[in-house]
Amino acid sequence: MTNLDIKRQIADIVGDDQDVLNTIIILEGNEFADGFIGLSTDNRAVCSYDKLVDSLSRSNNWSTDEAIDWLEYNTIRSLPYLGDKSPIIIHEPVEYAIE
C-alpha cells in the first residue's frame, strides 16, 4: 500500500468533500501506509501501532526494537504538534485462543 492508496480509501469514505479531505492528516511516507486502518468519527486518520512497527521494520531492515525506537522518537512524540487533527495511533487488542 502507498500513501496514494490511503488518499483514495479516504476519498471513498468521505466522498468528494474537499473541505474534509483537506483537513485529514496522514503520516507521510509509504512505510507508514500499511499502518493505516481507517478514520475516526471526527475524520482523523487512525493507524495501528503494531502495523507501523512491522512496516518500518520490513522497509528499513530493522529489528522490532529499532523500529519502535524510531517510531516513538520521530513520529509519536511529534503528533501533538500537528494539532487536533493529528492521526490517532492505537494499540490493537490481541486475540488469544483458549484451548
N, CA, C and O of each residue as an XYZ file, in Angstrom:
396
protein
N       0.847     -1.173      0.000
C       0.000      0.000      0.000
C       0.899      1.245      0.000
O       2.005      1.230      0.540
N       0.396      2.314     -0.616
C       1.126      3.582     -0.659
C       0.252      4.689     -0.080
O      -0.929      4.479      0.195
N       0.837      5.863      0.100
C       0.047      6.995      0.583
C      -1.055      7.363     -0.405
O      -2.127      7.810      0.003
N      -0.806      7.181     -1.688
C      -1.835      7.442     -2.693
C      -3.026      6.497     -2.498
O      -4.176      6.908     -2.653
N      -2.751      5.241     -2.161
C      -3.825      4.283     -1.870
C      -4.651      4.741     -0.672
O      -5.877      4.624     -0.671
N      -3.970      5.264      0.346
C      -4.676      5.757      1.537
C      -5.580      6.925      1.157
O      -6.736      6.980      1.575
N      -5.060      7.848      0.373
C      -5.866      9.007     -0.039
C      -7.084      8.570     -0.836
O      -8.153      9.168     -0.715
N      -6.932      7.535     -1.648
C      -8.080      7.009     -2.397
C      -9.101      6.369     -1.456
O     -10.306      6.554     -1.626
N      -8.620      5.620     -0.465
C      -9.523      4.997      0.514
C     -10.293      6.064      1.284
O     -11.496      5.933      1.510
N      -9.598      7.107      1.677
C     -10.245      8.188      2.419
C     -11.304      8.856      1.549
O     -12.402      9.146      2.021
N     -10.981      9.100      0.285
C     -11.953      9.709     -0.625
C     -13.172      8.812     -0.799
O     -14.290      9.313     -0.926
N     -12.977      7.497     -0.807
C     -14.100      6.565     -0.894
C     -14.996      6.664      0.341
O     -16.212      6.498      0.247
N     -14.386      6.936      1.500
C     -15.141      7.007      2.748
C     -15.895      8.324      2.871
O     -17.085      8.328      3.183
N     -15.210      9.451      2.626
C     -15.820     10.766      2.877
C     -16.402     11.413      1.628
O     -17.050     12.456      1.716
N     -16.180     10.812      0.481
C     -16.703     11.377     -0.759
C     -15.809     12.493     -1.283
O     -14.618     12.556     -0.978
N     -16.402     13.358     -2.066
C     -15.642     14.420     -2.729
C     -15.617     15.726     -1.946
O     -15.301     16.772     -2.512
N     -15.937     15.687     -0.679
C     -15.945     16.896      0.146
C     -14.508     17.365      0.386
O     -13.825     16.858      1.276
N     -14.058     18.331     -0.410
C     -12.673     18.800     -0.343
C     -12.341     19.431      1.007
O     -11.198     19.351      1.456
N     -13.313     20.052      1.654
C     -13.053     20.642      2.971
C     -12.651     19.563      3.972
O     -11.732     19.762      4.767
N     -13.333     18.427      3.934
C     -12.995     17.321      4.824
C     -11.673     16.695      4.390
O     -10.794     16.462      5.221
N     -11.529     16.424      3.107
C     -10.307     15.791      2.612
C      -9.063     16.611      2.949
O      -8.014     16.047      3.258
N      -9.174     17.925      2.892
C      -8.022     18.788      3.145
C      -7.649     18.887      4.622
O      -6.562     19.365      4.947
N      -8.523     18.448      5.517
C      -8.207     18.523      6.944
C      -7.632     17.222      7.498
O      -7.122     17.201      8.619
N      -7.708     16.145      6.732
C      -7.229     14.845      7.215
C      -5.716     14.771      7.045
O      -5.191     14.925      5.943
N      -5.032     14.533      8.153
C      -3.574     14.427      8.153
C      -3.202     12.954      8.170
O      -3.631     12.205      9.048
N      -2.398     12.543      7.190
C      -1.882     11.172      7.200
C      -0.379     11.231      7.409
O       0.262     12.240      7.114
N       0.171     10.150      7.915
C       1.614     10.065      8.093
C       2.247      9.896      6.719
O       1.935      8.946      6.001
N       3.131     10.810      6.352
C       3.746     10.788      5.029
C       4.856      9.753      4.966
O       5.600      9.552      5.926
N       4.951      9.114      3.837
C       5.949      8.073      3.638
C       5.255      6.742      3.467
O       4.429      6.351      4.291
N       5.591      6.049      2.399
C       4.911      4.788      2.112
C       5.135      3.735      3.185
O       4.348      2.795      3.299
N       6.203      3.877      3.982
C       6.425      2.900      5.047
C       5.363      3.017      6.142
O       5.216      2.109      6.960
N       4.627      4.124      6.161
C       3.542      4.300      7.132
C       2.202      3.808      6.584
O       1.259      3.605      7.348
N       2.114      3.618      5.281
C       0.834      3.318      4.650
C       0.207      2.029      5.166
O      -1.011      1.960      5.328
N       1.017      1.008      5.426
C       0.462     -0.260      5.901
C      -0.143     -0.148      7.298
O      -0.904     -1.024      7.711
N       0.180      0.905      8.020
C      -0.370      1.088      9.351
C      -1.741      1.736      9.371
O      -2.413      1.714     10.402
N      -2.173      2.311      8.263
C      -3.469      2.984      8.196
C      -4.587      1.956      8.284
O      -4.606      0.982      7.533
N      -5.530      2.181      9.219
C      -6.642      1.229      9.358
C      -8.011      1.869      9.205
O      -9.017      1.160      9.176
N      -8.075      3.198      9.105
C      -9.373      3.827      8.895
C      -9.426      5.250      9.384
O      -8.402      5.888      9.628
N     -10.659      5.741      9.523
C     -10.906      7.101     10.001
C     -11.733      7.056     11.273
O     -12.573      6.174     11.450
N     -11.488      8.012     12.155
C     -12.296      8.141     13.364
C     -13.596      8.866     13.009
O     -13.760      9.337     11.884
N     -14.500      8.952     13.954
C     -15.773      9.624     13.702
C     -15.602     11.117     13.459
O     -16.479     11.758     12.880
N     -14.462     11.681     13.904
C     -14.193     13.098     13.632
C     -13.192     13.264     12.477
O     -12.496     14.275     12.378
N     -13.140     12.251     11.617
C     -12.333     12.272     10.395
C     -10.839     12.470     10.629
O     -10.178     13.242      9.934
N     -10.331     11.760     11.617
C      -8.882     11.710     11.830
C      -8.387     10.348     11.377
O      -9.052      9.333     11.589
N      -7.222     10.329     10.754
C      -6.630      9.052     10.334
C      -6.332      8.215     11.574
O      -5.865      8.735     12.587
N      -6.601      6.935     11.486
C      -6.319      6.003     12.577
C      -5.314      4.980     12.059
O      -5.504      4.378     11.002
N      -4.237      4.797     12.830
C      -3.174      3.871     12.445
C      -2.925      2.876     13.566
O      -3.079      3.188     14.747
N      -2.540      1.683     13.173
C      -2.185      0.633     14.120
C      -0.708      0.747     14.476
O       0.152      0.726     13.596
N      -0.423      0.867     15.751
C       0.960      0.957     16.227
C       1.758     -0.269     15.781
O       2.870     -0.138     15.269
N       1.189     -1.455     15.977
C       1.893     -2.690     15.644
C       2.156     -2.806     14.147
O       3.222     -3.262     13.734
N       1.179     -2.390     13.330
C       1.375     -2.445     11.881
C       2.421     -1.428     11.437
O       3.179     -1.691     10.503
N       2.472     -0.270     12.096
C       3.507      0.709     11.780
C       4.888      0.154     12.101
O       5.824      0.297     11.314
N       5.007     -0.475     13.256
C       6.287     -1.063     13.652
C       6.700     -2.145     12.652
O       7.849     -2.179     12.212
N       5.767     -3.024     12.297
C       6.080     -4.088     11.332
C       6.516     -3.517      9.989
O       7.488     -3.986      9.397
N       5.799     -2.509      9.510
C       6.120     -1.915      8.220
C       7.476     -1.221      8.233
O       8.261     -1.363      7.295
N       7.751     -0.467      9.304
C       9.051      0.198      9.417
C      10.178     -0.830      9.503
O      11.237     -0.644      8.903
N       9.956     -1.892     10.234
C      10.957     -2.934     10.383
C      11.267     -3.586      9.033
O      12.430     -3.777      8.676
N      10.218     -3.922      8.298
C      10.391     -4.552      6.984
C      11.046     -3.613      5.974
O      12.001     -3.995      5.297
N      10.536     -2.395      5.873
C      11.005     -1.484      4.823
C      12.419     -0.976      5.063
O      13.098     -0.579      4.117
N      12.874     -0.982      6.316
C      14.212     -0.472      6.626
C      15.187     -1.558      7.067
O      16.346     -1.285      7.378
N      14.686     -2.812      7.087
C      15.507     -3.934      7.540
C      16.018     -3.706      8.968
O      17.191     -3.914      9.275
N      15.082     -3.268      9.832
C      15.391     -3.006     11.233
C      14.828     -4.120     12.095
O      13.914     -4.843     11.698
N      15.399     -4.239     13.288
C      14.789     -5.116     14.285
C      13.514     -4.439     14.791
O      13.293     -3.251     14.555
N      12.695     -5.199     15.478
C      11.476     -4.621     16.052
C      11.826     -3.496     17.022
O      11.170     -2.454     17.021
N      12.845     -3.696     17.843
C      13.251     -2.661     18.800
C      13.716     -1.393     18.100
O      13.405     -0.291     18.551
N      14.452     -1.533     17.010
C      14.900     -0.355     16.256
C      13.712      0.402     15.672
O      13.674      1.633     15.702
N      12.745     -0.339     15.142
C      11.557      0.286     14.566
C      10.744      1.007     15.643
O      10.247      2.109     15.413
N      10.608      0.388     16.816
C       9.885      1.025     17.923
C      10.594      2.298     18.355
O       9.958      3.337     18.529
N      11.891      2.225     18.527
C      12.654      3.416     18.931
C      12.472      4.540     17.928
O      12.234      5.685     18.312
N      12.582      4.222     16.648
C      12.456      5.243     15.610
C      11.049      5.828     15.596
O      10.879      7.045     15.530
N      10.043      4.960     15.659
C       8.648      5.409     15.637
C       8.343      6.301     16.840
O       7.739      7.364     16.689
N       8.752      5.878     18.012
C       8.490      6.662     19.220
C       9.179      8.030     19.173
O       8.570      9.051     19.492
N      10.455      8.037     18.772
C      11.235      9.274     18.805
C      10.854     10.230     17.670
O      10.742     11.435     17.896
N      10.656      9.718     16.467
C      10.468     10.570     15.300
C       9.014     10.820     14.910
O       8.725     11.757     14.164
N       8.107     10.001     15.402
C       6.717     10.151     14.973
C       5.771     10.397     16.137
O       5.084     11.418     16.173
N       5.730      9.476     17.084
C       4.751      9.566     18.170
C       4.894     10.876     18.933
O       3.898     11.543     19.210
N       6.101     11.242     19.268
C       6.267     12.458     20.072
C       5.988     13.731     19.286
O       5.845     14.797     19.885
N       5.906     13.649     17.948
C       5.607     14.836     17.147
C       4.114     15.038     16.921
O       3.709     16.111     16.472
N       3.288     14.047     17.215
C       1.856     14.138     16.937
C       1.167     15.327     17.603
O       0.321     15.950     16.961
N       1.480     15.681     18.856
C       0.809     16.835     19.452
C       1.037     18.146     18.683
O       0.206     19.053     18.741
N       2.141     18.241     17.978
C       2.443     19.461     17.229
C       1.617     19.577     15.948
O       1.592     20.638     15.324
N       0.943     18.500     15.554
C       0.111     18.528     14.357
C      -1.285     19.070     14.635
O      -2.056     19.298     13.703
N      -1.611     19.274     15.881
C      -2.903     19.853     16.235
C      -3.980     18.818     16.472
O      -3.709     17.626     16.617
N      -5.222     19.310     16.506
C      -6.342     18.442     16.878
C      -6.783     17.492     15.763
O      -7.686     16.682     15.973
N      -6.179     17.574     14.607
C      -6.489     16.647     13.522
C      -5.348     15.646     13.287
O      -5.306     14.975     12.255
N      -4.428     15.553     14.251
C      -3.302     14.620     14.099
C      -3.820     13.190     14.064
O      -4.862     12.891     14.647
N      -3.101     12.309     13.386
C      -3.514     10.909     13.341
C      -3.588     10.293     14.745
O      -2.864     10.691     15.658
N      -4.465      9.332     14.883
C      -4.613      8.579     16.122
C      -3.859      7.265     15.949
O      -4.082      6.535     14.983
N      -2.977      6.972     16.879
C      -2.228      5.714     16.847
C      -2.788      4.827     17.948
O      -2.801      5.211     19.117
N      -3.248      3.644     17.573
C      -3.853      2.756     18.570
C      -3.072      1.446     18.671
O      -2.433      1.002     17.717
N      -3.145      0.858     19.829
C      -2.638     -0.497     20.032
C      -3.840     -1.415     19.885
O      -4.776     -1.361     20.683
N      -3.808     -2.246     18.875
C      -4.929     -3.142     18.634
C      -4.928     -4.269     19.661
O      -3.866     -4.743     20.065
N      -6.097     -4.692     20.077
C      -6.159     -5.789     21.043
C      -5.639     -7.084     20.421
O      -5.812     -7.332     19.228
N      -5.016     -7.879     21.236
C      -4.509     -9.165     20.789
C      -5.538    -10.233     21.167
O      -6.022    -10.282     22.298
N      -5.851    -11.069     20.208
C      -6.799    -12.149     20.481
C      -6.026    -13.412     20.838
O      -5.072    -13.787     20.156
N      -6.444    -14.047     21.897
C      -5.824    -15.281     22.335
C      -6.818    -16.417     22.193
O      -7.995    -16.285     22.527
N      -6.327    -17.513     21.700
C      -7.182    -18.696     21.608
C      -7.139    -19.435     22.940
O      -6.063    -19.695     23.479
N      -8.295    -19.767     23.458
C      -8.368    -20.530     24.706
C      -8.618    -21.990     24.336
O      -9.593    -22.342     23.673
N      -7.709    -22.798     24.790
C      -7.836    -24.224     24.455
C      -8.191    -25.030     25.661
O      -8.338    -26.249     25.568
